[in-house]
Amino acid sequence: QVQLVESGGGLVQAGGSLGLSCAASGSILRINTMGWYRQAPGKQRDLVATMSRGSRTNYADSVKGRFTCSRDITKNTVYLQMNNLQPEDTAVYLCYAEGNSGQTYWGRGTQVTVSS
């Protein structure tokens, strides 16, 4: 099993920045991809950004150029730097990890609220 614990998030005005981090523990050798999804009230869970163990990144079109996903393999941690935040970015942000055999793991989520 893999446990994911997010930190960061909070309330920010439009145009501001926030950073998230997510630390993995447990069977970490099984992890290939780590990253972030988000879910706004009444909406489906959507991809934000992911990074493979080989540092290949994948971003949602809506965050390209504003968000940066990075990863420290030695610390088993994935980060999300969010710049120029907009009200439509308001959501619960969930840390995600995928194992080598396709297993998926989720954190509990952290709230990001952007005021206009």
N, C-alpha and C positions, 0 to 999 in steps of 0.2 A: 504493500500500500504506500501511497504518497500523500503527504499532507501539505497543503498550501495555505500560507498565511499572508494576507495582504496588509499593507500599511500605507498611509497617505490618504489623499482625498480630502474632501471638505467643501467649503463654500468660497467661491471666487467671483469677482465681477467679470463681465464679458471683456475679452481681450487679455485677461490675466493668464497665469500659468500655475500648474500644479504638477507634482510628481508622485507616482505610485511605485511601490516596490512589492515584490512577492517572493517569499523565501520558501523553498521546498525542503522537506525532510522525509525521512523514511527510506523507501526503496528508490533512492534518487538515481542509481545507476541505470534504472529502466527508462529514464526520461530522455526523449528525443527533442520534441518541440515544447516550448513554453511561450506564453503570451497572454493576451487580454481579450475578453469579450465584454460587451455591455448590454444592459437591459433597462430600458425606460419603462415607466408604468404603462401597462396595457399593450406593450409591444413585445416582439420576439427578441430573443437573445441574438445579438449580431457580433460578428468579428470586428475587432478593432485593429489588432496587430499581433503577429506571432514571429518567433525567431527559432529556427532550427538549431540543433547542436552545431551544425556547420556554419552558423551565422547567416543563413539565408532568411530574409525578412519578407513578410507579406502584410500589406496594409489595406485597410478599407479605403476606398476612394475618398470618402468624406473626411478622412484625417490626414491624408498625404500632404506633406509639406508643413504640417502643424504638430504632429505627434512623432515621437521617436521611441522605438522599442530597442532596448539593449539588454544584454545578458552577461552575468559574471558566472562562468561555469564553476570557478573555484569556490564561489560562495553559494552556488545553487540558487541564485536569485535572478529574477527578471525585473526589469524596470520599464516604466512608461513615463516619459517626459511629455507633458501636454502644454503646448503654447497656443496663444491666441484662441483661448477657449470661448465657445459661443453657447448661448442658452440651449441649443439643440444637442449639445454634448452632455447635458444633464442626464444621469443614469446611475445605476449601480454597476460598478466595474468589477468584473470577476476574473481572477487569475485562472489560467488554464494550463494544463500540462498533458502531453500525450506520450505514452510509453512506446517502447520499441515494437510491441506487439499490437499497438493500436488502442490500448486502454486509455481512457480519458479521466482526468482528475480535475476537480474544481475547488476553488477557494469559496469562502462564504460571501465575499463581495465587500466593496467599500463604496460609499456614496460620494458622488461628485455632483455638486450643484453649482450651476453658473447663472448668476443673476444678470438681467439686462439693464 
